[in-house]
């Protein structure tokens, strides 16, 4: 699976949109998506920043789509709040 293409398509963006936002040529993006070439470190960083993901996620090293520690803590807080709501619901309906 190509994460660059997936991230772009998930956001309903065209290659041209990503190219303009990142300064990476559209043809170069196409080559990354089709795996004809691999992005250099500059492109990896620019794309990770643009999509707000970690470079590890973009490269397929990690399956966690989290760009920063604070983003991870936010996800954990949200999960904890949801679990508390479920717990309260169960206690009230038993």
N, CA, C and O atoms as CSV, one atom per row, in Angstrom:
chain,resi,resn,atom,element,x,y,z
A,1,UNK,N,N,0.837,-1.180,0.000
A,1,UNK,CA,C,0.000,0.000,0.000
A,1,UNK,C,C,0.883,1.246,0.000
A,1,UNK,O,O,1.887,1.309,0.709
A,2,UNK,N,N,0.505,2.207,-0.785
A,2,UNK,CA,C,1.260,3.440,-0.880
A,2,UNK,C,C,0.605,4.497,0.006
A,2,UNK,O,O,-0.493,4.968,-0.290
A,3,UNK,N,N,1.269,4.861,1.072
A,3,UNK,CA,C,0.676,5.781,2.040
A,3,UNK,C,C,0.493,7.185,1.471
A,3,UNK,O,O,-0.452,7.878,1.847
A,4,UNK,N,N,1.362,7.609,0.589
A,4,UNK,CA,C,1.213,8.949,0.016
A,4,UNK,C,C,-0.107,9.018,-0.751
A,4,UNK,O,O,-0.895,9.944,-0.560
A,5,UNK,N,N,-0.333,8.062,-1.593
A,5,UNK,CA,C,-1.582,8.043,-2.364
A,5,UNK,C,C,-2.798,7.921,-1.441
A,5,UNK,O,O,-3.791,8.627,-1.619
A,6,UNK,N,N,-2.714,7.035,-0.470
A,6,UNK,CA,C,-3.830,6.829,0.447
A,6,UNK,C,C,-4.160,8.100,1.213
A,6,UNK,O,O,-5.328,8.475,1.316
A,7,UNK,N,N,-3.144,8.767,1.749
A,7,UNK,CA,C,-3.363,10.008,2.485
A,7,UNK,C,C,-3.969,11.076,1.575
A,7,UNK,O,O,-4.876,11.802,1.980
A,8,UNK,N,N,-3.472,11.165,0.367
A,8,UNK,CA,C,-3.984,12.158,-0.584
A,8,UNK,C,C,-5.436,11.875,-0.935
A,8,UNK,O,O,-6.272,12.778,-0.915
A,9,UNK,N,N,-5.733,10.633,-1.255
A,9,UNK,CA,C,-7.095,10.265,-1.648
A,9,UNK,C,C,-8.070,10.375,-0.474
A,9,UNK,O,O,-9.224,10.759,-0.663
A,10,UNK,N,N,-7.617,10.044,0.729
A,10,UNK,CA,C,-8.481,10.172,1.909
A,10,UNK,C,C,-8.917,11.613,2.137
A,10,UNK,O,O,-9.968,11.869,2.725
A,11,UNK,N,N,-8.109,12.540,1.672
A,11,UNK,CA,C,-8.422,13.961,1.833
A,11,UNK,C,C,-9.030,14.568,0.565
A,11,UNK,O,O,-9.213,15.782,0.470
A,12,UNK,N,N,-9.336,13.706,-0.401
A,12,UNK,CA,C,-9.929,14.148,-1.670
A,12,UNK,C,C,-9.083,15.221,-2.358
A,12,UNK,O,O,-9.604,16.220,-2.855
A,13,UNK,N,N,-7.775,14.993,-2.374
A,13,UNK,CA,C,-6.864,15.923,-3.015
A,13,UNK,C,C,-6.326,15.349,-4.319
A,13,UNK,O,O,-6.192,14.135,-4.477
A,14,UNK,N,N,-6.028,16.228,-5.224
A,14,UNK,CA,C,-5.361,15.828,-6.466
A,14,UNK,C,C,-3.855,15.916,-6.240
A,14,UNK,O,O,-3.393,16.587,-5.317
A,15,UNK,N,N,-3.107,15.242,-7.078
A,15,UNK,CA,C,-1.652,15.358,-6.987
A,15,UNK,C,C,-1.225,16.808,-7.134
A,15,UNK,O,O,-0.292,17.255,-6.468
A,16,UNK,N,N,-1.896,17.532,-7.992
A,16,UNK,CA,C,-1.574,18.938,-8.217
A,16,UNK,C,C,-1.766,19.756,-6.942
A,16,UNK,O,O,-0.978,20.661,-6.669
A,17,UNK,N,N,-2.802,19.452,-6.158
A,17,UNK,CA,C,-3.037,20.145,-4.887
A,17,UNK,C,C,-1.868,19.925,-3.929
A,17,UNK,O,O,-1.378,20.866,-3.305
A,18,UNK,N,N,-1.431,18.676,-3.821
A,18,UNK,CA,C,-0.324,18.342,-2.927
A,18,UNK,C,C,0.964,18.969,-3.443
A,18,UNK,O,O,1.774,19.467,-2.661
A,19,UNK,N,N,1.153,18.947,-4.742
A,19,UNK,CA,C,2.351,19.534,-5.347
A,19,UNK,C,C,2.455,21.020,-5.022
A,19,UNK,O,O,3.519,21.502,-4.633
A,20,UNK,N,N,1.367,21.734,-5.179
A,20,UNK,CA,C,1.370,23.170,-4.894
A,20,UNK,C,C,1.649,23.445,-3.423
A,20,UNK,O,O,2.383,24.377,-3.094
A,21,UNK,N,N,1.071,22.645,-2.544
A,21,UNK,CA,C,1.210,22.871,-1.107
A,21,UNK,C,C,2.592,22.498,-0.578
A,21,UNK,O,O,3.055,23.077,0.405
A,22,UNK,N,N,3.248,21.544,-1.216
A,22,UNK,CA,C,4.527,21.049,-0.704
A,22,UNK,C,C,5.739,21.534,-1.484
A,22,UNK,O,O,6.868,21.460,-0.999
A,23,UNK,N,N,5.505,22.028,-2.684
A,23,UNK,CA,C,6.629,22.431,-3.526
A,23,UNK,C,C,7.294,21.262,-4.232
A,23,UNK,O,O,8.387,21.397,-4.782
A,24,UNK,N,N,6.636,20.127,-4.212
A,24,UNK,CA,C,7.142,18.930,-4.898
A,24,UNK,C,C,6.425,18.825,-6.233
A,24,UNK,O,O,5.199,18.920,-6.287
A,25,UNK,N,N,7.164,18.634,-7.298
A,25,UNK,CA,C,6.587,18.564,-8.637
A,25,UNK,C,C,5.527,17.467,-8.740
A,25,UNK,O,O,5.690,16.389,-8.169
A,26,UNK,N,N,4.447,17.741,-9.464
A,26,UNK,CA,C,3.340,16.780,-9.600
A,26,UNK,C,C,3.813,15.467,-10.217
A,26,UNK,O,O,3.392,14.399,-9.773
A,27,UNK,N,N,4.664,15.521,-11.216
A,27,UNK,CA,C,5.183,14.302,-11.851
A,27,UNK,C,C,6.014,13.496,-10.852
A,27,UNK,O,O,5.978,12.265,-10.848
A,28,UNK,N,N,6.753,14.199,-10.017
A,28,UNK,CA,C,7.550,13.528,-8.985
A,28,UNK,C,C,6.629,12.813,-8.000
A,28,UNK,O,O,6.894,11.675,-7.615
A,29,UNK,N,N,5.540,13.485,-7.588
A,29,UNK,CA,C,4.561,12.836,-6.713
A,29,UNK,C,C,3.972,11.593,-7.367
A,29,UNK,O,O,3.800,10.559,-6.722
A,30,UNK,N,N,3.670,11.707,-8.645
A,30,UNK,CA,C,3.143,10.564,-9.380
A,30,UNK,C,C,4.135,9.400,-9.344
A,30,UNK,O,O,3.749,8.246,-9.158
A,31,UNK,N,N,5.400,9.717,-9.523
A,31,UNK,CA,C,6.430,8.671,-9.479
A,31,UNK,C,C,6.542,8.040,-8.090
A,31,UNK,O,O,6.793,6.841,-7.972
A,32,UNK,N,N,6.356,8.845,-7.039
A,32,UNK,CA,C,6.355,8.284,-5.677
A,32,UNK,C,C,5.171,7.339,-5.504
A,32,UNK,O,O,5.314,6.243,-4.962
A,33,UNK,N,N,4.016,7.767,-5.964
A,33,UNK,CA,C,2.804,6.971,-5.787
A,33,UNK,C,C,2.838,5.669,-6.582
A,33,UNK,O,O,2.286,4.659,-6.146
A,34,UNK,N,N,3.473,5.690,-7.722
A,34,UNK,CA,C,3.566,4.480,-8.546
A,34,UNK,C,C,4.829,3.680,-8.250
A,34,UNK,O,O,5.092,2.644,-8.861
A,35,UNK,N,N,5.597,4.189,-7.301
A,35,UNK,CA,C,6.841,3.545,-6.846
A,35,UNK,C,C,7.908,3.441,-7.940
A,35,UNK,O,O,8.757,2.549,-7.914
A,36,UNK,N,N,7.849,4.355,-8.887
A,36,UNK,CA,C,8.912,4.430,-9.891
A,36,UNK,C,C,10.169,5.019,-9.277
A,36,UNK,O,O,11.284,4.657,-9.652
A,37,UNK,N,N,9.979,5.933,-8.325
A,37,UNK,CA,C,11.098,6.506,-7.576
A,37,UNK,C,C,10.704,6.608,-6.112
A,37,UNK,O,O,9.526,6.532,-5.765
A,38,UNK,N,N,11.710,6.781,-5.257
A,38,UNK,CA,C,11.479,6.941,-3.828
A,38,UNK,C,C,11.735,8.387,-3.426
A,38,UNK,O,O,12.648,9.024,-3.951
A,39,UNK,N,N,10.942,8.905,-2.506
A,39,UNK,CA,C,11.155,10.288,-2.069
A,39,UNK,C,C,12.459,10.435,-1.297
A,39,UNK,O,O,12.862,9.536,-0.560
A,40,UNK,N,N,13.116,11.586,-1.476
A,40,UNK,CA,C,14.307,11.881,-0.679
A,40,UNK,C,C,13.865,12.416,0.681
A,40,UNK,O,O,12.671,12.583,0.930
A,41,UNK,N,N,14.819,12.680,1.547
A,41,UNK,CA,C,14.478,13.111,2.909
A,41,UNK,C,C,13.705,14.432,2.907
A,41,UNK,O,O,12.804,14.613,3.725
A,42,UNK,N,N,14.034,15.342,2.020
A,42,UNK,CA,C,13.306,16.607,1.911
A,42,UNK,C,C,11.832,16.338,1.619
A,42,UNK,O,O,10.956,16.897,2.280
A,43,UNK,N,N,11.560,15.498,0.650
A,43,UNK,CA,C,10.183,15.198,0.257
A,43,UNK,C,C,9.440,14.473,1.372
A,43,UNK,O,O,8.264,14.747,1.609
A,44,UNK,N,N,10.099,13.568,2.046
A,44,UNK,CA,C,9.465,12.831,3.142
A,44,UNK,C,C,9.022,13.792,4.239
A,44,UNK,O,O,7.902,13.703,4.741
A,45,UNK,N,N,9.902,14.702,4.602
A,45,UNK,CA,C,9.571,15.667,5.653
A,45,UNK,C,C,8.447,16.584,5.214
A,45,UNK,O,O,7.513,16.826,5.979
A,46,UNK,N,N,8.519,17.097,3.999
A,46,UNK,CA,C,7.475,17.997,3.492
A,46,UNK,C,C,6.118,17.303,3.444
A,46,UNK,O,O,5.104,17.888,3.826
A,47,UNK,N,N,6.100,16.064,2.977
A,47,UNK,CA,C,4.836,15.328,2.884
A,47,UNK,C,C,4.286,14.986,4.269
A,47,UNK,O,O,3.080,15.078,4.497
A,48,UNK,N,N,5.154,14.596,5.185
A,48,UNK,CA,C,4.706,14.282,6.551
A,48,UNK,C,C,4.122,15.524,7.215
A,48,UNK,O,O,3.092,15.447,7.884
A,49,UNK,N,N,4.771,16.660,7.033
A,49,UNK,CA,C,4.245,17.906,7.596
A,49,UNK,C,C,2.910,18.267,6.955
A,49,UNK,O,O,1.971,18.658,7.648
A,50,UNK,N,N,2.825,18.137,5.657
A,50,UNK,CA,C,1.595,18.490,4.951
A,50,UNK,C,C,0.425,17.617,5.404
A,50,UNK,O,O,-0.668,18.124,5.657
A,51,UNK,N,N,0.652,16.310,5.506
A,51,UNK,CA,C,-0.418,15.382,5.884
A,51,UNK,C,C,-0.585,15.254,7.405
A,51,UNK,O,O,-1.491,14.572,7.884
A,52,UNK,N,N,0.306,15.923,8.159
A,52,UNK,CA,C,0.268,15.879,9.615
A,52,UNK,C,C,0.374,14.448,10.148
A,52,UNK,O,O,-0.416,14.016,10.987
A,53,UNK,N,N,1.364,13.739,9.641
A,53,UNK,CA,C,1.664,12.385,10.092
A,53,UNK,C,C,3.157,12.316,10.393
A,53,UNK,O,O,3.917,13.204,10.006
A,54,UNK,N,N,3.564,11.272,11.075
A,54,UNK,CA,C,4.992,11.103,11.336
A,54,UNK,C,C,5.679,10.575,10.077
A,54,UNK,O,O,5.047,9.974,9.208
A,55,UNK,N,N,6.965,10.812,10.003
A,55,UNK,CA,C,7.724,10.271,8.870
A,55,UNK,C,C,7.712,8.741,8.918
A,55,UNK,O,O,7.697,8.085,7.877
A,56,UNK,N,N,7.718,8.177,10.124
A,56,UNK,CA,C,7.646,6.717,10.254
A,56,UNK,C,C,6.360,6.172,9.651
A,56,UNK,O,O,6.373,5.153,8.961
A,57,UNK,N,N,5.249,6.853,9.912
A,57,UNK,CA,C,3.977,6.408,9.335
A,57,UNK,C,C,4.022,6.520,7.811
A,57,UNK,O,O,3.616,5.601,7.100
A,58,UNK,N,N,4.513,7.638,7.328
A,58,UNK,CA,C,4.579,7.862,5.886
A,58,UNK,C,C,5.434,6.802,5.193
A,58,UNK,O,O,5.116,6.365,4.087
A,59,UNK,N,N,6.511,6.394,5.845
A,59,UNK,CA,C,7.422,5.402,5.270
A,59,UNK,C,C,6.979,3.955,5.492
A,59,UNK,O,O,7.578,3.030,4.944
A,60,UNK,N,N,5.935,3.763,6.291
A,60,UNK,CA,C,5.462,2.411,6.554
A,60,UNK,C,C,6.178,1.723,7.687
A,60,UNK,O,O,6.001,0.522,7.892
A,61,UNK,N,N,6.990,2.464,8.433
A,61,UNK,CA,C,7.703,1.893,9.578
A,61,UNK,C,C,6.741,1.674,10.737
A,61,UNK,O,O,6.889,0.726,11.508
A,62,UNK,N,N,5.745,2.569,10.855
A,62,UNK,CA,C,4.757,2.496,11.921
A,62,UNK,C,C,3.360,2.477,11.312
A,62,UNK,O,O,3.117,3.067,10.259
A,63,UNK,N,N,2.460,1.798,11.983
A,63,UNK,CA,C,1.070,1.783,11.549
A,63,UNK,C,C,0.236,2.833,12.277
A,63,UNK,O,O,-0.970,2.937,12.054
A,64,UNK,N,N,0.881,3.613,13.150
A,64,UNK,CA,C,0.177,4.632,13.907
A,64,UNK,C,C,0.275,5.975,13.196
A,64,UNK,O,O,1.367,6.500,12.980
A,65,UNK,N,N,-0.871,6.517,12.840
A,65,UNK,CA,C,-0.965,7.764,12.098
A,65,UNK,C,C,-0.962,8.936,13.079
A,65,UNK,O,O,-1.956,9.650,13.217
A,66,UNK,N,N,0.163,9.120,13.752
A,66,UNK,CA,C,0.267,10.146,14.777
A,66,UNK,C,C,1.558,10.925,14.556
A,66,UNK,O,O,2.641,10.346,14.469
A,67,UNK,N,N,1.427,12.241,14.465
A,67,UNK,CA,C,2.577,13.077,14.137
A,67,UNK,C,C,3.353,13.539,15.359
A,67,UNK,O,O,4.536,13.859,15.247
A,68,UNK,N,N,2.715,13.581,16.525
A,68,UNK,CA,C,3.410,14.124,17.685
A,68,UNK,C,C,2.921,13.480,18.979
A,68,UNK,O,O,1.890,12.808,19.018
A,69,UNK,N,N,3.690,13.710,20.022
A,69,UNK,CA,C,3.335,13.205,21.346
A,69,UNK,C,C,2.010,13.798,21.805
A,69,UNK,O,O,1.172,13.088,22.361
A,70,UNK,N,N,1.815,15.082,21.578
A,70,UNK,CA,C,0.573,15.724,22.022
A,70,UNK,C,C,-0.630,15.169,21.271
A,70,UNK,O,O,-1.719,15.055,21.834
A,71,UNK,N,N,-0.436,14.824,20.000
A,71,UNK,CA,C,-1.530,14.232,19.224
A,71,UNK,C,C,-1.872,12.853,19.798
A,71,UNK,O,O,-3.047,12.496,19.894
A,72,UNK,N,N,-0.869,12.093,20.174
A,72,UNK,CA,C,-1.082,10.785,20.782
A,72,UNK,C,C,-1.815,10.921,22.117
A,72,UNK,O,O,-2.748,10.167,22.391
A,73,UNK,N,N,-1.399,11.871,22.938
A,73,UNK,CA,C,-2.055,12.072,24.221
A,73,UNK,C,C,-3.509,12.494,24.026
A,73,UNK,O,O,-4.374,12.096,24.806
A,74,UNK,N,N,-3.786,13.281,23.011
A,74,UNK,CA,C,-5.162,13.669,22.713
A,74,UNK,C,C,-6.018,12.473,22.361
A,74,UNK,O,O,-7.171,12.382,22.783
A,75,UNK,N,N,-5.455,11.543,21.583
A,75,UNK,CA,C,-6.196,10.338,21.228
A,75,UNK,C,C,-6.461,9.476,22.460
A,75,UNK,O,O,-7.550,8.923,22.615
A,76,UNK,N,N,-5.476,9.366,23.322
A,76,UNK,CA,C,-5.647,8.582,24.548
A,76,UNK,C,C,-6.722,9.208,25.430
A,76,UNK,O,O,-7.570,8.500,25.972
A,77,UNK,N,N,-6.693,10.532,25.578
A,77,UNK,CA,C,-7.713,11.220,26.383
A,77,UNK,C,C,-9.106,10.985,25.820
A,77,UNK,O,O,-10.054,10.774,26.576
A,78,UNK,N,N,-9.235,11.021,24.503
A,78,UNK,CA,C,-10.537,10.802,23.872
A,78,UNK,C,C,-11.035,9.381,24.139
A,78,UNK,O,O,-12.212,9.180,24.437
A,79,UNK,N,N,-10.158,8.415,24.035
A,79,UNK,CA,C,-10.530,7.019,24.290
A,79,UNK,C,C,-10.947,6.841,25.751
A,79,UNK,O,O,-11.928,6.157,26.045
A,80,UNK,N,N,-10.193,7.463,26.666
A,80,UNK,CA,C,-10.540,7.362,28.083
A,80,UNK,C,C,-11.917,7.956,28.355
A,80,UNK,O,O,-12.696,7.388,29.120
A,81,UNK,N,N,-12.218,9.083,27.741
A,81,UNK,CA,C,-13.527,9.714,27.936
A,81,UNK,C,C,-14.638,8.824,27.392
A,81,UNK,O,O,-15.688,8.695,28.020
A,82,UNK,N,N,-14.420,8.215,26.240
A,82,UNK,CA,C,-15.418,7.312,25.667
A,82,UNK,C,C,-15.638,6.098,26.563
A,82,UNK,O,O,-16.771,5.651,26.743
A,83,UNK,N,N,-14.566,5.571,27.116
A,83,UNK,CA,C,-14.691,4.424,28.017
A,83,UNK,C,C,-15.458,4.797,29.279
A,83,UNK,O,O,-16.254,3.998,29.773
A,84,UNK,N,N,-15.234,5.987,29.804
A,84,UNK,CA,C,-15.975,6.449,30.979
A,84,UNK,C,C,-17.466,6.578,30.661
A,84,UNK,O,O,-18.303,6.220,31.490
A,85,UNK,N,N,-17.808,7.078,29.483
A,85,UNK,CA,C,-19.211,7.191,29.075
A,85,UNK,C,C,-19.867,5.814,28.994
A,85,UNK,O,O,-21.003,5.636,29.433
A,86,UNK,N,N,-19.154,4.852,28.435
A,86,UNK,CA,C,-19.680,3.488,28.324
A,86,UNK,C,C,-19.873,2.889,29.718
A,86,UNK,O,O,-20.895,2.262,29.998
A,87,UNK,N,N,-18.894,3.088,30.575
A,87,UNK,CA,C,-18.975,2.580,31.944
A,87,UNK,C,C,-20.183,3.175,32.672
A,87,UNK,O,O,-20.935,2.449,33.323
A,88,UNK,N,N,-20.368,4.498,32.562
A,88,UNK,CA,C,-21.515,5.156,33.186
A,88,UNK,C,C,-22.827,4.632,32.633
A,88,UNK,O,O,-23.773,4.413,33.390
A,89,UNK,N,N,-22.898,4.430,31.342
A,89,UNK,CA,C,-24.111,3.923,30.704
A,89,UNK,C,C,-24.457,2.540,31.234
A,89,UNK,O,O,-25.610,2.259,31.559
A,90,UNK,N,N,-23.455,1.686,31.318
A,90,UNK,CA,C,-23.670,0.318,31.794
A,90,UNK,C,C,-24.147,0.329,33.246
A,90,UNK,O,O,-25.068,-0.399,33.615
A,91,UNK,N,N,-23.503,1.170,34.063
A,91,UNK,CA,C,-23.885,1.224,35.483
A,91,UNK,C,C,-25.306,1.736,35.666
A,91,UNK,O,O,-26.016,1.269,36.556
A,92,UNK,N,N,-25.731,2.680,34.848
A,92,UNK,CA,C,-27.072,3.242,34.968
A,92,UNK,C,C,-28.150,2.295,34.449
A,92,UNK,O,O,-29.307,2.388,34.858
A,93,UNK,N,N,-27.781,1.398,33.563
A,93,UNK,CA,C,-28.774,0.525,32.922
A,93,UNK,C,C,-28.686,-0.920,33.410
A,93,UNK,O,O,-29.177,-1.827,32.737
A,94,UNK,N,N,-28.085,-1.140,34.535
A,94,UNK,CA,C,-28.018,-2.512,35.054
A,94,UNK,C,C,-28.925,-2.697,36.213
A,94,UNK,O,O,-28.995,-3.791,36.774
